């Protein structure tokens, strides 16, 4: 799906995805979620890309979901068409084959923090604030705020944001492990590109497999990660080549146990 509010730029091995709805603090509506999923497909399909950067345009990284987009939905539609769909899109981002760096140019609140959490590395400018304010609206985090975030950052810090409504500065977020580095205002893309270049210099196959192994160890997407690793291994074997050849030749396969 084409939506200029999710921009893609590819420079060699580095892809940059920019959420570009600055007048709404980069809040998401349904079409933007669809566009983000499409952007992930585009980036993943480009075999030259070894690392992706995700950032926002303007003064916010993302304010999460646009209340006007979901506020009037009936409960069933809200649960299925908004929450579950958004969850699937963020899962698509989290499971990209290449490492993803979130460049937090501004505040990451609610769904914006859930979006940042789908990345592998988070770099924040010093003025950034981070939080999960959903319960102040009578809402709960719905795009993995109580799931992926707990898995990655620990339950207690998420309790403080969700139950207590605490927000954190970039430095506080770094101390709590919510972000990996803090940089000066206006410099996050420079820092993200430098880190991306560092990642891109490493073996792309090793990066992809390492990301799958870490996902499996942390309990994220465990079944898919194990099956992907097994499939990659089997795809390199002589037995698979023989099996495919036998199928094409309409004969019985003569497996030799070749790796």
N, C-alpha and C positions, 0 to 999 in steps of 0.2 A: 504494500500500500504506500502511495506517495503522500507525504505530509511534510511541508517545509518546516514544521515545528520540531522535527527530529532530523538534524542534518548529519551527513556523513562526509568526512574528508579522509582520504587515504594518502599517506605520504610514505612510500616505500613499505616498510614492515609495520608501520604504526597507523592504526585507524583511530579517528576521533569521532565520537558520537556526541552531538550537542543538543541538549533540550532547549529549544528556542521559542519560549513563550514568555518573554521577560515582563510583559505588561500584567501577567497573572502570576508572577513569581515562579514561572515554569511549572505551574500546577497541571496535572494530567486530566484529560477527558478520555472518553473511549477511543476516539480516533487516534489520539496520541499513543495510547497503549498499543493499538494495532500497528502504528508506525514504528514504535520501538521494537516490536517483535519482528517486523519486516527488516528493520535495520540490522538486527542481530543475525538474521538469515543472510543478508548481503555481506556482512563482515565475515561471517564464518565461511561463506562460500569462496572467499578470496584467499587462495592458498599462500599468497605472498604476505598476508597479514600475520604477524607473530604476537602482537599485543594490541589491546584496545584501551583508549582513554574515554571516559564518560564524564561530561561536564555540563554546566548550565550557562545560559547566556544572561547577562545583566547582573543584578545584585544578589540573586539567589541561585543556589544549586537546584533545589526544587522544594516547593511547599507541599508536595504530595498530591493527593487527589483534589480536584476542583469540586468544592462543595456544591456548586450549582449543577455539576454533572451528575451527582449521585443523590443529592438531598431530596429530590422528589420521587425517587424510585419506589415502587412497591417492594415489600420485603423479599419476595422470591426473586424478582429481577435484580435487586440489590445484591443478594447473596450469590446468584449465579453469574449474572452478566457483568457485575462490577468486581466483587471481591474475588471470586474464583478465577475470573478471567485475568485480572491484574496479577494474581498470584502466579498463574501460568506464565505470564509475560516476564515477570521478574525471575522466575525459575529458568526461563530461556536465557536470560542475561547471565545468571549465575553459572550456568552450565556451558557457556561458550567454550570452545576448545582451547582458546588462548587466554592468558591472564588478562584481567581487566583492572584498570586503575581508575578510581573515582577521584576526580580533581574537584574538590569542594571550593568553588569560587565564592560561595555565599551560604546562607543558612540551609540546613538539611533537616526538615521537620516532618514528622508523621511519615507519610509515604515517601517523602524525599530521603529520610534516613533509611527506610526499607530499601529504596533504590540504591543508595550508596553501599548498603550492607551486602548487596548482591555482587559487588566488586571484590576482587582479591586483595587489593591494596587501596587505602584511602589517604589522600594528602589534602590537608585543609589549610586555608588562609586563616590568619590569627583572629580575624573579626567574626569568624563563623560561630554560630550557635547550633546545637544539636539537641533534639528532643522528640518525644512521642506524645503530643498533646491531645490525642483522640478522646480520652475520657472526659476532657473539659467540654466536649460537645455531646457527651452521652454516647460516644462511639468507642469501639475497640480497634486496635491495630488489625488490619485485615490482609496486608500484603506481606506477610511473614514476620511482622513485628514481634510476635510472641513465639515464633518458631525458629527461623533462621537466626534472628538476632540473639536469642537465648543460647542457641548452639554455638555461635561464634564469639559472643562477648560475656556470657554467663548470665544466670537468672537474676542476680541481685541488682545489677546495674539497670536491667530492663524493668524490674519492679520499681525502682526509684523513678524512672521516667514515666512509666505507665500509671502506676498507682499514686505516686507522689507528685507527678507533674513537673519533676525537676528537669531543667535544661542545663546544658553544659557548654562552657566556652571551648574553643578548639584545644587549648592547653589542658583543660580538665578532661576533655574527651580523650586526648592522647594518654594522659595518666591512667585512664580507665581502660585503655586498649581499644577504644571505639575508632580512633584514627591512628595512623602509623607515623605521620609526620606533620608538623605545623610550619608554615612558611609565611613570609610577609605578604600583606595585602597586594594584590595585583601580580603576584609571581607564581601562582599555582600551576599555570599551564607550562611555564618554563621548567618548573620542578617535575611536573608529570612527564613531560617529554624527555627530560634527562633520565628519569627512572625507566620510562618505556624503552629508551635506547639501550639501557643496561639490560633489561629483560630480553629485548630482541637480539642481543648479541649471543645469547645462549642457545643451546640446541633446541629447535622447535619441537621435535618429537619428544625429547626429554621433558620439556615444559608441559606439553599436553598430557603426557602420561603421569607426570608428577602431580599435576592438578587433579587428575582422576584419583590417584592414590590418596591424596590428602582429603578429598571429598569422601572417599570410602572410610578412611580412618576416623573422620569426624562424625560419621553417621549421616552425612548429607548425600542424598541421591545414591545411597549405597548400592542398591541392586543394579541400577543403570551403570554405575561406575565399574562394578565388577564385571558385568557383561561386556562393557565396552573394552575393558582391558583384555578379557579373554578373547574377544573377537579380533582385536588387533593382533594378538599373538597367533591365533589360528590362521589368520589371513596370510601370514608369511610362510606357512608350512607347505611342504610338497604334497602332503595328503589332501589339502584343500584343492590344490591345482589338479590333482588326479581326479578328485570327486567331481569337479566342474567339467573336466575333459570327458569323463565317463558319461556324465549326463548329456553333454552335447553329442557324443558319439552313440548314444543309446546302447551302452554296454554296461556290464557290471564293473564297478570300480575295483582296482587292484592296489589296495593301500599297502604301503611299505613302512608306515610309522616314521615317515620323513618329516623332520622339523625344518 
